[in-house]
């Protein structure tokens, strides 16, 4: 049976007490503070802690989740349990209701300060499609792909909150029919539908974090759009990989869904063959049954299934730290493009249009090979919650603006 809150909640909205994601918000003329989404409201945790209903105002009266994230799993668990209590026991309504603010009355901001940003390449369907596009005469997967979670380091300074305008990047690119590079705005701007997790508890330098310790360090999950300039990326990536083609913008959703909220959505991931090395083995099923949707200009263009991801979040964390690199509070790890086996499950324009060769027709009859100025891309995702409920990661959106002169 679904847990019932005395706050009015749309059962299909995904923001019930089974979720309770954290974010940062501000009302006009006020400083940002930490809140929790419940139904169509934000519960002001700074005000709630000042009123003595929850502990501890040091975590919540700031414009970042970092102070709460570093507090650790015991604090996360205790606060979540207390929030469930006060939102389901109607005797608390008189004390709590004054601190419920309609989400339409606030501005949602970037929820945490990003320390480092890592982007993985964990969908076998995406990796195979990319290999077939760029290396049609060779094996689509590189020899290392099924041995380790491939990744690159991005720029934390260009991780932006949902709604931030995306300025079309400029750089060197080789246009079709030319052999020499030219400089100009990207002609192959793309989105990438991804899911990320954020570290809360840091780790010591020189000591790896095991897959089993995932819950002790990771605070929660967000949606990620790692915007990509495919033409800039193609020219610059030999031999060191992505740089300007990726570093101009990455968008994240405003709500951080706690790990605990997605426990009911865990499923067995795809079979890994060959078996991973011991440090990458994970005894628990850490596939997550998340159903993503990609909307272009308000119309669904793809529905990528996150449960199909080959490498799981605990494996990604174990690999990222196995060389002794320390975790920092606010480290963001993104999955890489989420794609499934069908065309309408592909999580980027590169795959949806097969690198521009098969234009995508939108509902209004217009066609796209890559994104045009004025296009708005929105990612959203839901997962099964406890007792038949639904849990949402909310959405992340961005509109493409022309390149700066």
Secondary structure, 3 states (H helix, E strand, C coil): CCCCCCCCCCCCCCCCCCCCCEEEEECCCCCCEEEEEECCEEEEHHHHHHCCCCCCHHHHCCCCCHHHHCCCHHHHHHHHHHHHHHHHCHHHHHHHHHHEEEHHHCEEECCCCCCCEEEECCCHHHHHHHHHHHCCCCCCCCCCCCCCCCEEECCHHHEEECCCCEECCEEEECCCCCCCCEEEECCCEECCEEEEEEECCCCCCCCCCCHHHHHHHEEEEEEEECCEEHHHHHHHCCCCCCCHHHHCCEEECCCEEEHHHHHHHEECCCCCCCCCCHHHCCCCCCEECEEEEEEECCEEEECCEHHHCCCCHHHHHHHHHCCCCCCCCCCEEECCCCCCCCHHHCCCHHHHCCCCCCCEECCCCCEECCCCCCCEEEEEEEEECHHHCEEEEEEEEEEEECCCC
